[in-house]
Amino acid sequence: GRRTQLLKGLPATSTVEENAAAGVSVYDFNVTVSPLSSEDVEILPTIVNSNPLTEAFDIESKGALEYRVVTTGNPVLDYETMPKSFDLQIFVEDTTGRTDLNILTIRVTDKKEHPVFRGNMAIQTLTIYVLEGTPPERIYQVDAADPENAKLKYSLLPATVPFLITESGAIFSTKEFDYEKDPHCYFLNVTVTDPDGLNSTRTVNINIININDERPYFTTKQRIYRISEEQSPGTIVANITAKDPDDEDSPSRLFYSIQSSNRYFSINPSTGVLQVTGRIDRDALPLRLHPNISLTVRVEDSPSNGQASEMEITIIVDDINDNPPECNPSAFRKEANENTPPGTFLVDLRNYCKDIDVDLSNNQFNFTGLSGFGSNNFALESTVSGRLVMTGNIDLENPANPKIEIYTLTVRVQDTAHPNYSSKYPFNIFFYNIIYIYIRIKPLNEFFPVFSNLSYVFNVSEITKVGSSIGRVHATDKDWPPTLITYSIVAGGGTKDYTNIFWISPTKGDVRILARLDYETTQKHIFIVQASDQEKSTTASVTVNVLEVNDEEPVCSPNFYSFQIPVSLAVGTNINGFRIECQDRDSDPRSFRYFINEGNENNHFTFSPRAGSNVSQLILASQFDYESGLDTSWIYSLRVYITDDNLLSVRDKTTHLIKTGVVTLSIRVIPNPTTAITTTPGFTVVTQRENLYSASAWYVPFVITLGGLLLLGVLGFLGVLLVTWARTHCPPAGKARGTPRINIPEKKKSNKEVVVTVTKLNTVFDGEARDPVTGRMYEFNTRSGARRWKKSSEPLQPALVGQVMPSATENRGQGADRAETASKKEPSEKRKELTAATKPAAKPSAGQSETPG
């Protein structure tokens, strides 16, 4: 906004007195607004800053546009300790956006204040105690101060009291007091005055304390007392009395106390009554060994620094029958095998029970009240001994037996003498303790598990899903309590491909299949299951009959074929001599039906026969007609379906499972050519030599090496024998000749090489099919019949009319790659190639190629 003179009366200077209360007006001012405004301000006058910073001031409205600066009382202004001047910046803005900022200077003025007392006299009336017989001395120093640090003057009233105060504020007594003659208490008014006549007054109470000079004496003559143990707190043991010669004419004010270490008794400090305060247990240490308690009683005529006398008393503690016999543990757990003979010892209770009472007459106890369900099988030999023995023969499998595995017995152990428990156990109405005895009858594993059947037979369809339950075996055990029986397969249940094709639930006996069943491979599975109770086991045989289901699809060879036919091919011709041969592992050869489901436009193609045979030929059913426009497609992709339902009736076809095989045929129709183009296929012969070694045939060099070493050893041994025989039967030769009689030729290790010849031909393979034996895909030439295995990454590329053969350079490169690939084949394939390579090389001819199978 625009800066305009809005604050009328500012800047200005004002004063305020120190210690001013909250709300005291300091300065008044007005706000003038523009005629264009609405006679109001947008932002009220506000203290936006101060120097120094303070919150001691605020602005209040007096009405209309009049305002005043007032004190807040927080903090209270103090001339002596705070800044003496404050500059307040006041800001205002009217509704038209005009603003003004001016300064109000406030000066704090000093104010005369009363003197103040400090210390104890500042907050309360002071009480001073003076002992009688004390000589005159200073008894207290008054502490006062003036806010303006002026010198103070002290005075004392009334003037008749035997006390005076000095200029420094020290109060002195002026005489030696006698408690019996002088007043016992004095009230003094102490006044402090500043030079301006301002003063403050406080009251001081002075009490004279009496002292005694005579020792009190005991009037009680008895020194030995006897009480029983376990007395309740507050029981009076003795009443100790004494007198003070200083108080012969009035009741003595004496104070009693016990000086010796003590936790059992206390004495009333005013009356001298000795009573029980702590538990007195004669049966616990130290009273068990030392039942006499000695106490030193002291009497004083003053709480401190008085005259005193002492005397010693003895208290004898007597034993009572206050402890029942206790057993540790109070519960016993024992085990006994079932069929344990009667008379077998189980436990001696007396070894675990005791009575801690000191006197012999109070610590005798016996055992009674053997009870509990089945307690007739047990007995105590005597009430004194506490020996527990068996009296019955417990057989858990006996039908007459209640089949209790754990017997809970109780025995009472109680004092022989009359008990006195009321002091120690006020709510115990029973004078005995209960012993709990838990006897577990340990079962014996006497019986073998028994299967519900000696053998089990399950009939299972071969298309049952893996993981399905096919049956359940069950075994029982006569032992009680029933033991957990676990089931397992211990023999059988496997094939050459799977170690186990069945699984049995260890707890339920549920039998499930882990692999697909195949009727054509195995019609029956027999395995042995075992039921075990962890110690004993039994077995049963399980026979699984696999039920035949038509779950095999017809497999036809080839399942893919691609060829070319001329447009003028005669109707009824077997196309390229093609025939399809199908097999089905679970169907009769007469059960096949053939029909073309897709791609047979204008029904040019059909199969003969259409049903009833596993061999069928592809026949041209109608002539092609491209001239009239009836036929437009030159490539036909036929999808042939072969089903195995030919021998089923119409009604059976709706219920039986029917499987379908699929064969795909690609037929290219070739127009009548105008010019015959003769193409001679080129070929490249690549010869590669290498020493053959297969990592999987590691044993071959090992066997050869081992055989060679053995052969060398035998030959060496024979040579030694031959030399020995020659020396024995032939005369020795002259040394001049220097030639041995036998020349052993040096054996040289032959380095065999196998020559591998790899021929790469550029024959065009325009068809592909699946080998029915190995299941692998292979490619073939529809004209020459040449075949080769198809690589998984190679798509089928039909032959094109007028295809250009690769150059010799490319053929050589491809041949080298082919040779390198051939060297990495599996050992089984390499052995086949080796067999072919060892045959005499024939002159390559057109169409020659590697033939699968």
C-alpha positions in Angstrom: 0.0 0.0 0.0 0.9 3.7 -0.1 2.7 5.2 3.0 0.3 7.9 4.5 0.0 9.7 7.8 -2.7 7.6 9.4 -1.5 7.4 13.1 -2.4 10.7 14.7 -0.3 11.5 17.8 2.7 9.4 16.7 5.6 9.4 16.8 5.6 10.3 20.5 7.3 9.6 23.9 5.5 8.4 27.1 6.4 7.1 30.5 5.2 4.3 32.7 6.0 3.5 36.3 7.7 0.3 37.2 5.7 -2.6 38.7 2.6 -1.3 36.8 -0.2 -3.9 36.8 -1.6 -5.4 33.6 -4.0 -3.1 31.7 -2.4 0.2 32.8 -2.8 2.8 30.1 0.5 4.2 28.8 -0.5 6.3 25.7 -3.6 7.2 23.6 -3.6 7.9 19.9 -6.1 8.1 17.0 -6.2 6.7 13.4 -7.3 9.0 10.6 -8.7 7.2 7.5 -9.3 8.4 3.9 -12.7 9.7 2.9 -12.8 7.0 0.3 -12.5 4.2 2.9 -15.4 2.7 4.8 -14.5 4.5 8.1 -12.6 1.4 9.1 -9.2 -0.1 9.0 -8.1 -3.3 7.2 -5.3 -4.0 9.7 -5.8 -2.8 13.3 -2.9 -0.9 14.9 -0.3 -3.5 15.8 3.0 -3.5 17.5 5.1 -5.2 14.8 8.5 -4.8 16.5 10.2 -3.3 19.6 13.7 -2.3 20.6 14.6 -4.1 22.8 12.2 -7.0 22.2 9.5 -7.2 24.8 5.9 -8.4 25.2 5.2 -6.0 28.1 2.9 -3.8 25.9 -0.2 -4.2 23.8 -2.8 -2.0 21.9 -6.4 -1.9 22.9 -9.3 -0.2 21.1 -11.2 2.5 23.0 -14.0 2.7 20.4 -14.4 4.2 16.9 -10.8 5.0 15.7 -9.3 5.6 19.2 -6.7 3.3 20.6 -4.4 3.1 23.6 -1.1 1.3 24.5 -1.4 -0.7 27.8 0.8 -2.9 29.9 0.4 -6.7 29.7 1.9 -7.5 33.1 4.1 -10.2 31.4 6.7 -9.4 32.2 6.3 -7.0 35.1 8.4 -3.8 34.5 11.3 -3.5 36.9 13.4 -0.3 36.8 16.3 -1.9 38.6 16.7 -5.0 36.4 15.1 -4.3 33.0 15.8 -1.8 30.2 14.6 1.7 31.1 13.3 2.6 27.6 11.4 0.8 24.8 10.8 1.8 21.2 7.5 0.3 19.8 6.9 0.2 16.0 3.1 0.5 15.4 1.7 -0.4 12.0 -1.8 0.3 10.6 -3.5 -0.1 7.1 -7.0 1.2 6.1 -9.4 -0.4 3.6 -8.0 1.6 0.6 -4.5 0.0 1.1 -2.9 3.1 2.7 -0.4 2.2 5.5 1.5 4.0 8.2 4.3 3.0 10.6 5.4 5.1 13.5 7.4 4.8 16.7 6.2 5.2 20.3 9.0 5.6 22.9 8.1 4.5 26.4 10.4 5.3 29.3 10.2 3.3 32.6 10.3 5.5 35.7 11.5 4.4 39.2 9.1 3.9 42.1 10.0 3.9 45.8 9.4 0.4 47.4 9.2 -1.0 50.8 12.1 -3.0 52.2 11.6 -6.8 52.1 12.6 -9.6 54.4 14.6 -12.5 53.0 15.1 -16.1 54.1 12.7 -17.7 56.6 11.2 -14.4 57.7 10.1 -13.6 54.1 7.5 -16.4 54.0 6.5 -17.4 57.6 6.5 -16.4 61.2 9.9 -17.3 62.7 10.1 -19.5 65.8 13.3 -19.6 67.9 14.0 -22.1 70.7 16.3 -21.2 73.6 17.4 -23.6 76.3 17.1 -22.5 79.9 20.4 -21.7 81.5 21.9 -20.5 78.3 24.1 -17.4 78.8 23.2 -14.1 76.8 24.2 -14.6 73.2 23.1 -13.9 69.6 20.1 -16.1 68.8 19.3 -15.0 65.2 20.4 -12.8 62.3 17.6 -10.9 60.5 18.1 -10.8 56.6 16.4 -7.8 54.9 17.1 -5.7 51.8 15.9 -2.4 50.1 15.1 -2.5 46.3 16.9 0.8 45.9 19.8 -0.5 47.9 19.4 2.1 50.6 20.7 1.6 54.2 18.1 0.1 56.5 17.3 0.6 60.2 16.2 -2.3 62.5 13.9 -1.9 65.7 12.4 -4.4 68.2 9.1 -4.2 70.1 8.0 -4.4 72.9 10.9 -2.7 74.5 10.4 -4.6 77.9 11.5 -8.0 76.6 14.9 -9.3 77.5 16.1 -9.1 73.8 17.7 -6.4 71.6 18.5 -6.0 67.9 21.7 -4.4 66.5 22.1 -2.1 63.5 23.1 -5.1 61.5 19.9 -6.9 62.4 21.3 -9.4 64.9 18.9 -10.4 67.7 20.6 -11.0 71.1 19.2 -12.4 74.4 20.1 -10.1 77.4 19.8 -12.6 80.3 20.1 -16.3 81.3 16.6 -17.8 81.4 15.1 -20.0 84.1 12.3 -22.2 82.8 10.6 -22.4 86.2 10.6 -18.6 86.9 10.5 -16.9 83.5 7.8 -17.0 80.8 8.1 -20.0 78.5 7.4 -17.9 75.3 8.1 -14.4 74.0 6.6 -12.6 70.9 8.8 -10.0 69.2 7.9 -7.5 66.4 10.9 -6.8 64.2 10.6 -3.7 62.0 13.0 -2.6 59.2 12.8 1.0 57.8 14.4 2.7 54.8 15.6 6.4 54.7 12.2 7.5 53.2 10.3 6.0 56.1 9.0 3.0 54.3 9.0 -0.1 56.5 8.1 -3.7 56.9 7.4 -5.8 60.0 7.6 -9.5 60.9 6.8 -11.5 64.1 9.4 -13.7 65.9 8.3 -16.3 68.5 11.0 -17.3 71.1 10.3 -20.5 73.1 12.3 -21.4 76.3 13.1 -25.1 76.5 13.1 -26.9 79.8 16.1 -29.2 80.7 16.3 -32.0 83.3 19.3 -33.0 85.4 17.9 -36.2 87.1 18.0 -39.7 85.5 14.6 -41.6 85.4 14.5 -45.1 87.0 12.5 -48.4 86.2 9.7 -49.4 88.6 9.1 -52.8 86.9 11.0 -55.6 88.8 10.4 -58.7 86.4 13.2 -59.5 84.1 12.2 -62.9 82.4 9.1 -63.5 80.3 7.8 -66.6 78.4 5.5 -66.7 75.4 4.5 -69.3 72.7 5.6 -69.0 69.1 3.4 -67.7 66.3 1.7 -65.0 68.5 -0.3 -62.5 66.5 1.0 -59.0 66.1 -0.1 -56.7 68.9 0.1 -59.4 71.6 1.3 -57.7 74.9 4.4 -59.4 76.4 5.2 -57.0 79.3 4.3 -53.5 80.6 7.5 -51.6 81.4 7.1 -48.6 83.8 9.6 -45.9 85.1 9.6 -42.5 86.8 11.6 -39.2 86.6 12.7 -37.5 89.8 12.3 -34.1 88.1 8.6 -34.7 87.7 7.6 -36.0 91.1 4.7 -33.7 91.4 3.3 -34.4 87.9 3.1 -37.3 85.5 6.5 -38.0 84.0 7.1 -37.3 80.3 9.3 -40.3 79.6 10.3 -41.9 76.3 10.8 -45.7 76.0 12.9 -47.5 73.3 14.6 -50.9 72.6 18.3 -50.4 72.1 19.3 -54.0 71.1 18.9 -55.3 67.5 15.4 -56.8 67.3 12.8 -57.7 64.8 10.2 -59.5 66.9 9.1 -56.8 69.5 8.4 -53.1 69.8 7.7 -50.8 72.8 5.3 -48.0 72.9 7.5 -44.9 73.3 5.0 -43.2 75.6 3.5 -46.0 77.7 6.3 -48.6 77.8 4.0 -51.5 76.7 6.1 -54.3 75.0 4.2 -56.1 72.3 4.8 -58.5 69.4 5.3 -56.9 66.0 7.0 -59.6 63.9 6.4 -63.3 63.3 8.0 -65.5 65.9 8.8 -68.9 64.4 10.4 -71.3 66.9 11.0 -73.8 64.0 13.1 -71.4 61.9 16.6 -70.1 62.4 17.9 -68.4 64.6 15.2 -69.3 67.1 15.4 -73.1 66.2 18.9 -73.1 67.9 18.5 -70.1 70.3 14.9 -69.7 71.6 15.8 -67.0 74.2 15.6 -63.4 73.1 17.4 -60.7 75.1 16.3 -57.1 74.9 17.8 -53.8 76.3 15.1 -51.3 77.2 16.0 -47.6 77.5 13.9 -44.9 79.2 14.7 -41.1 78.7 13.2 -37.9 80.0 13.8 -36.1 76.7 13.7 -37.2 73.1 17.4 -36.2 72.7 20.2 -35.2 75.0 18.2 -36.1 78.1 18.9 -38.2 81.1 18.4 -42.0 80.6 18.4 -45.4 82.2 18.6 -49.0 80.7 17.7 -52.5 81.8 17.9 -56.0 80.1 15.0 -58.5 79.9 14.8 -62.0 78.5 11.9 -63.6 76.5 11.7 -67.4 76.2 9.9 -68.7 73.1 8.0 -72.1 73.5 7.3 -74.5 70.6 3.8 -75.5 69.5 2.5 -78.1 67.0 2.0 -75.4 64.3 3.4 -77.2 61.3 1.7 -79.9 59.4 3.9 -82.5 57.7 5.0 -81.3 54.3 6.2 -83.4 51.3 8.5 -82.2 48.6 7.4 -82.8 46.0 3.8 -83.0 46.9 3.1 -84.8 43.6 4.8 -87.9 42.4 4.9 -89.4 38.9 5.8 -93.0 38.6 5.7 -95.5 35.7 4.9 -99.2 35.8 4.6 -101.6 32.9 1.3 -103.3 32.3 1.1 -106.8 33.7 3.5 -105.8 36.5 3.2 -108.5 39.2 1.5 -107.7 42.6 3.9 -106.6 45.4 6.1 -104.5 43.1 7.4 -101.5 45.1 6.6 -98.1 43.6 7.6 -95.3 46.0 8.5 -94.6 49.7 6.7 -91.5 50.7 8.5 -91.0 54.0 11.7 -90.2 52.2 10.0 -87.1 50.8 8.0 -85.9 53.8 9.0 -84.2 57.1 7.6 -82.1 60.0 9.8 -79.1 60.9 8.4 -78.6 64.5 11.3 -78.6 67.0 9.9 -80.7 69.8 9.8 -84.4 69.2 6.2 -84.6 70.4 5.1 -82.2 67.7 6.9 -83.6 64.6 5.4 -87.2 64.4 3.1 -88.0 61.4 1.5 -91.0 59.5 0.0 -91.8 56.1 -3.7 -92.7 55.7 -6.6 -92.5 53.3 -5.2 -94.0 50.0 -8.0 -93.2 47.5 -8.6 -92.6 43.8 -10.2 -94.4 40.9 -8.5 -97.7 40.6 -6.8 -97.5 44.0 -7.7 -101.1 44.7 -4.7 -102.0 42.5 -2.4 -100.3 45.0 -1.8 -100.3 48.8 0.3 -98.8 51.6 2.4 -101.3 53.5 1.7 -99.4 56.8 0.7 -96.0 58.0 4.1 -95.3 59.4 6.4 -96.5 56.5 4.6 -94.8 53.6 5.7 -97.5 51.1 3.3 -97.8 48.1 3.1 -101.2 46.4 1.0 -102.8 43.6 -1.7 -105.3 44.6 -3.3 -106.0 41.2 -2.3 -107.1 37.8 -3.2 -104.4 35.2 -3.7 -105.5 31.6 -4.7 -102.7 29.4 -6.1 -105.0 26.7 -8.3 -106.9 29.2 -12.0 -106.0 28.5 -12.6 -105.9 32.2 -9.9 -103.3 32.7 -11.2 -99.7 32.7 -8.4 -98.8 30.2 -7.0 -96.1 32.4 -3.5 -95.2 31.4 -2.8 -92.9 34.3 -4.1 -93.6 37.8 -4.4 -90.6 40.1 -4.1 -91.5 43.8 -4.2 -89.4 46.9 -2.7 -90.1 50.3 -3.2 -88.0 53.5 -0.2 -87.2 55.6 -1.1 -85.8 59.1 0.3 -85.1 62.5 0.1 -87.7 65.2 -0.2 -85.0 67.9 -3.1 -82.6 68.1 -2.4 -79.8 65.7 -2.5 -76.1 66.6 -2.6 -74.5 63.2 -5.0 -71.6 63.9 -2.3 -69.1 64.6 -0.3 -69.9 61.4 -3.2 -71.1 59.1 -6.3 -69.3 60.4 -8.5 -70.5 57.5 -7.2 -74.1 57.4 -9.8 -76.4 58.8 -8.0 -79.6 57.6 -5.1 -80.9 59.8 -3.4 -82.8 57.0 -1.8 -82.4 53.6 -2.6 -84.3 50.5 -0.1 -86.1 48.4 -0.9 -86.7 44.7 0.5 -89.8 43.1 0.2 -90.2 39.3 1.0 -93.7 38.2 1.3 -94.2 34.5 0.8 -97.7 33.3 3.3 -98.0 30.4 1.7 -100.0 27.6 3.6 -102.9 26.1 3.6 -103.5 22.4 2.3 -107.0 22.4 0.5 -107.3 19.1 1.3 -106.9 15.4 -0.7 -104.6 13.1 -3.3 -106.6 11.0 -4.5 -105.5 7.6 -8.3 -105.7 7.0 -7.4 -107.8 3.9 -4.5 -110.1 3.1 -4.4 -108.5 -0.3 -6.0 -105.6 -2.1 -7.0 -105.3 -5.7 -7.7 -101.9 -7.3 -9.0 -101.5 -10.9 -7.9 -98.2 -12.3 -8.5 -96.6 -15.7 -5.3 -95.8 -17.5 -6.5 -92.2 -18.0 -6.8 -91.6 -14.3 -5.2 -88.2 -13.4 -1.8 -88.2 -11.7 -2.3 -87.6 -8.0 -5.7 -89.3 -7.9 -6.6 -91.7 -5.1 -7.2 -95.2 -6.4 -8.0 -96.9 -3.1 -7.2 -97.3 0.6 -5.6 -99.9 2.8 -6.4 -100.2 6.5 -4.8 -102.0 9.4 -5.6 -102.3 13.1 -3.6 -103.0 16.2 -5.1 -104.7 19.3 -2.7 -102.9 21.6 -4.2 -100.3 24.0 -4.0 -97.4 23.9 -4.3 -97.4 20.1 -1.0 -96.7 18.5 -0.4 -94.7 15.4 0.0 -97.0 12.4 2.1 -95.7 9.6 1.9 -97.1 6.0 4.6 -97.3 3.5 5.4 -99.1 0.2 8.4 -101.5 0.8 8.6 -103.4 -2.6 7.3 -103.1 -6.1 5.3 -100.3 -7.6 7.9 -99.2 -10.1 8.7 -99.4 -13.8 11.8 -99.0 -15.9 11.1 -95.2 -16.2 9.8 -94.5 -12.7 11.2 -95.9 -9.4 7.8 -95.4 -7.8 4.6 -94.7 -9.6 2.4 -95.1 -6.5 2.4 -93.2 -3.2 0.6 -94.1 0.1 -0.4 -91.7 2.8 1.6 -92.6 5.9 -1.3 -92.0 8.3 -4.4 -92.7 6.2 -3.3 -95.5 3.9 -4.7 -93.7 0.9 -3.0 -94.9 -2.3 -2.4 -92.4 -5.1 -0.7 -92.5 -8.4 2.4 -90.4 -9.1 2.8 -91.1 -12.8 0.4 -91.8 -15.7 -0.7 -95.4 -16.1 -0.4 -97.0 -19.6 -2.3 -100.1 -20.4 -0.2 -100.6 -23.5 3.0 -100.8 -21.5 1.9 -102.5 -18.2 -1.5 -104.0 -17.6 -0.9 -104.9 -13.9 1.2 -103.5 -11.1 1.9 -105.4 -7.9 3.5 -103.9 -4.8 3.8 -104.6 -1.1 2.6 -102.2 1.5 3.7 -102.3 5.2 1.8 -101.2 8.3 4.0 -100.4 11.3 3.4 -99.3 14.9 7.0 -98.2 15.2 8.1 -101.5 16.7 6.1 -104.3 14.9 5.1 -104.4 11.3 3.1 -106.5 8.8 2.7 -106.5 5.1 0.0 -107.0 2.4 0.1 -107.1 -1.3 -1.7 -104.6 -3.5 -2.6 -105.4 -7.1 -3.5 -102.5 -9.5 -5.2 -103.6 -12.7 -4.9 -101.0 -15.4 -8.1 -100.8 -17.4 -7.7 -100.1 -21.1 -9.1 -96.9 -22.4 -8.8 -95.5 -25.9 -6.2 -92.9 -25.0 -3.8 -93.3 -27.8 -4.0 -91.1 -30.9 -3.4 -92.5 -34.3 0.1 -91.9 -35.5 0.6 -91.6 -39.2 3.6 -91.5 -41.4 4.4 -89.2 -42.8 2.5 -86.6 -40.7 3.6 -83.8 -43.0 4.3 -83.9 -46.7 4.8 -81.3 -49.4 4.8 -82.0 -53.2 4.0 -80.6 -56.6 1.5 -81.9 -59.2 0.8 -80.8 -62.8 -2.4 -79.0 -63.4 -3.3 -81.6 -66.0 -3.1 -84.6 -63.7 -5.8 -87.1 -64.5 -8.8 -87.7 -62.2 -8.4 -90.9 -60.1 -4.6 -90.7 -60.1 -2.7 -91.6 -56.9 -1.0 -88.2 -56.4 2.8 -88.8 -56.7 2.2 -92.3 -55.5 1.6 -90.8 -52.0 0.1 -93.1 -49.4 -0.4 -92.7 -45.7 0.2 -95.4 -43.2 -1.2 -95.1 -39.6 -0.7 -97.0 -36.4 -2.7 -96.9 -33.1 -1.4 -98.8 -30.0 -4.9 -99.4 -28.6 -7.0 -99.7 -31.8 -7.6 -102.2 -34.5 -6.1 -101.4 -38.0 -9.6 -101.4 -39.4 -10.8 -98.8 -37.0 -9.4 -95.8 -38.9 -11.4 -93.2 -40.9 -9.9 -90.5 -43.1 -11.4 -87.2 -44.0 -10.0 -83.9 -45.1 -11.2 -81.2 -42.7 -9.5 -78.1 -44.0 -8.1 -76.7 -47.3 -9.9 -79.0 -49.7 -11.3 -76.3 -51.9 -13.8 -77.6 -54.5 -13.1 -81.1 -53.1 -10.3 -81.9 -55.6 -8.7 -84.4 -53.2 -9.9 -87.6 -51.4 -8.5 -90.7 -49.7 -9.0 -94.2 -50.8 -10.0 -96.2 -48.9 -11.7 -93.7 -46.7 -12.2 -96.1 -43.8 -11.4 -99.7 -42.6 -7.7 -99.7 -43.3 -4.5 -98.4 -41.8 -3.1 -97.6 -45.2 -4.8 -95.1 -47.6 -3.8 -93.3 -50.8 -4.3 -89.6 -51.8 -6.4 -89.5 -55.0 -7.3 -86.6 -57.3 -11.1 -86.6 -57.2 -11.9 -83.8 -59.7 -10.1 -81.9 -62.5 -8.6 -78.4 -61.8 -10.4 -75.6 -63.7 -8.4 -72.4 -63.6 -9.5 -71.1 -67.1 -13.2 -70.6 -66.1 -12.2 -69.1 -62.7 -13.6 -72.0 -60.7 -10.2 -72.6 -59.1 -8.0 -69.7 -58.0 -5.6 -71.2 -55.5 -2.4 -72.9 -56.8 -1.3 -74.1 -53.3 -3.5 -76.3 -51.2 -2.8 -76.9 -47.5 -4.8 -79.9 -46.5 -5.4 -80.8 -42.9 -6.3 -84.5 -42.7 -8.0 -86.0 -39.7 -7.7 -89.7 -38.9 -10.1 -91.1 -36.2 -10.2 -94.5 -34.6 -14.0 -94.9 -34.5 -14.8 -96.8 -37.7 -15.8 -100.0 -35.8 -18.0 -98.2 -33.3 -21.8 -98.1 -33.7 -23.6 -94.7 -33.7 -24.7 -95.2 -30.1 -21.2 -96.2 -29.0 -19.6 -93.1 -30.6 -21.5 -90.9 -28.1 -20.1 -92.7 -25.0 -16.6 -94.0 -26.1 -13.5 -91.9 -26.1 -12.4 -91.1 -29.7 -8.8 -90.0 -30.5 -7.8 -88.1 -33.6 -4.5 -88.0 -35.5 -3.6 -85.1 -37.8 -1.6 -85.0 -41.0 -0.7 -81.9 -42.9 -0.2 -81.9 -46.7 1.1 -79.0 -48.8 0.3 -79.4 -52.6 1.5 -77.0 -55.2 -0.2 -77.1 -58.6 2.2 -76.5 -61.4 0.9 -74.9 -64.6 1.7 -76.4 -68.0 5.2 -75.1 -68.8 6.0 -73.5 -72.1 9.8 -74.1 -72.0 11.5 -77.0 -70.3 14.4 -75.9 -68.1 16.9 -78.5 -67.3 18.8 -78.0 -64.1 21.7 -80.1 -63.1 22.1 -80.0 -59.3 25.6 -79.1 -58.1 27.4 -80.7 -55.2 30.5 -80.2 -53.1 32.6 -83.0 -51.6 34.5 -82.1 -48.4 36.9 -84.6 -46.9 37.9 -84.2 -43.2 40.3 -86.3 -41.2 40.2 -86.4 -37.4 41.1 -88.6 -34.5 37.9 -89.6 -33.0 37.3 -89.3 -29.3 34.0 -89.0 -27.4 33.8 -87.6 -23.9 31.1 -90.1 -23.1 33.3 -93.0 -24.1 36.0 -92.3 -21.4 36.3 -95.9 -20.7 37.6 -96.8 -24.2 41.1 -95.3 -23.8 41.2 -96.6 -20.2 40.4 -100.2 -21.3 42.8 -100.0 -24.2 45.6 -98.6 -22.0 44.9 -101.2 -19.3 44.9 -104.0 -21.9 48.1 -102.8 -23.4 49.8 -102.7 -20.1 48.6 -106.2 -19.3 49.8 -107.4 -22.7 53.2 -105.8 -22.3 53.5 -107.4 -18.8 52.6 -110.9 -20.2 55.1 -110.5 -23.1 57.8 -109.3 -20.8 57.2 -112.3 -18.5 57.4 -114.7 -21.4 60.6 -113.0 -22.6 62.2 -113.5 -19.2 61.2 -117.2 -19.3 62.6 -117.5 -22.8 65.9 -115.9 -21.9 66.2 -118.2 -18.8 65.5 -121.3 -20.9 68.1 -120.2 -23.6 70.8 -119.7 -21.0 70.1 -123.1 -19.5 70.0 -125.2 -22.7 72.4 -123.3 -25.1 76.2 -122.8 -24.7 77.2 -119.2 -24.0 78.5 -117.1 -27.0 81.8 -115.2 -27.1 81.7 -111.8 -25.6 83.6 -110.4 -28.7 80.6 -110.7 -30.8 78.7 -108.4 -28.6 75.3 -109.3 -30.2 72.5 -110.9 -28.2 71.1 -114.3 -29.3 67.5 -113.0 -29.4 66.6 -109.8 -31.1 63.4 -108.4 -29.6 62.0 -105.9 -32.1 60.9 -102.6 -30.6 57.2 -102.1 -30.5 55.9 -98.9 -31.9 52.6 -97.5 -30.9 50.5 -97.1 -34.0 48.7 -93.8 -34.4 45.4 -94.8 -35.9 43.4 -92.2 -37.9 39.9 -92.5 -39.1 39.0 -90.6 -42.3 35.6 -89.0 -42.3 34.2 -87.9 -45.6 31.3 -85.5 -45.5 29.5 -84.7 -48.7 27.4 -81.6 -49.0 24.9 -81.6 -51.8 22.7 -78.8 -52.9 19.7 -80.9 -53.4 16.4 -79.1 -52.7 14.4 -80.7 -50.0 10.8 -79.7 -50.6 8.9 -81.9 -48.2 9.1 -83.0 -44.5 7.6 -85.8 -42.4 8.1 -87.4 -38.9 10.0 -90.7 -38.5 7.5 -93.2 -36.9 10.3 -95.0 -35.0 12.3 -92.1 -33.5 9.7 -89.4 -33.7 12.2 -86.9 -35.3 11.4 -84.7 -38.2 13.2 -85.2 -41.6 13.1 -83.5 -44.9 13.0 -85.2 -48.3 13.1 -84.5 -52.1 9.9 -85.4 -53.8 11.7 -86.3 -57.1 14.8 -88.2 -56.0 13.6 -89.4 -52.6 16.7 -88.1 -50.9 16.2 -87.5 -47.1 18.0 -85.7 -44.3 17.2 -84.9 -40.6 15.6 -81.6 -40.1 17.3 -79.1 -37.8 14.9 -77.7 -35.1 15.6 -74.1 -36.1 15.2 -74.6 -39.9 11.7 -73.7 -41.3 10.4 -75.7 -44.2 11.2 -74.0 -47.5 9.2 -75.3 -50.4 11.0 -75.6 -53.8 10.4 -72.8 -56.2 10.2 -73.1 -60.0 13.4 -71.9 -61.6 15.4 -71.9 -58.2 19.0 -70.8 -58.7 21.6 -73.1 -57.2 24.3 -71.6 -54.8 27.8 -70.9 -56.2 30.7 -73.2 -55.8 32.3 -70.9 -53.3 29.1 -70.9 -51.1 28.9 -74.6 -51.4 32.5 -75.0 -50.1 31.7 -72.7 -47.2 28.5 -74.7 -46.4 30.4 -77.9 -46.7 33.0 -76.8 -44.2 30.2 -75.7 -41.8 28.5 -79.1 -42.3 31.7 -80.9 -41.6 32.2 -79.0 -38.4 28.6 -79.7 -37.3 29.0 -83.4 -38.1 32.1 -83.6 -35.7 29.9 -82.5 -32.8 27.2 -85.1 -33.2 26.4 -87.6 -30.5 28.5 -90.8 -30.3 25.6 -92.9 -31.7 25.3 -90.7 -34.8 29.1 -90.5 -35.2 29.3 -94.3 -35.2 26.8 -94.5 -38.0 28.8 -91.9 -40.0 32.0 -93.9 -39.4 30.3 -97.0 -40.8 29.3 -95.2 -43.9 32.7 -93.5 -44.2 34.6 -96.8 -44.2 32.8 -98.0 -47.3 34.4 -97.4 -50.7 33.7 -93.9 -51.9 31.4 -93.8 -54.9 31.1 -91.1 -57.5 28.7 -88.4 -56.3 25.6 -88.2 -58.3 22.9 -85.7 -58.5 20.4 -86.0 -55.7 22.8 -87.8 -53.3 22.3 -86.7 -49.7 22.4 -87.9 -46.1 19.5 -90.2 -45.6 17.8 -90.5 -42.1 17.2 -93.9 -40.8 
